[in-house]
Amino acid sequence: MNKVDSFLNIVGALNDETRILILNFLSANGETCVCDLQNMLDMKQSRLSRHLKILKDSGFLYVNRKGAWAYYGINNHLTPFHQQALQAIEELDLRCLPPF
């Protein structure tokens, strides 16, 4: 993937309120089971999985599978651009978005 494609992939992953909420939650709370994210966002598993895949494919998340359970967390090896995006998300007033 060239730099332009990589940039567009990252920006595209950030272009959704649900994914911003997921990143903010995981950044604040650490590795979390999909079932807990599902409850927190009151979202069907199939829709949540799509959002998690987009964030994982763009480099923001890792997945840790333990048996039948999947746990997601913020990737430890983020580029400076990823880190700046997460910092910007942490500085947002997310109270204006729908509550968890």
Order of alpha helices (4+ residues) and beta strands (2+ residues): alpha-alpha-beta-alpha-alpha-beta-beta-alpha
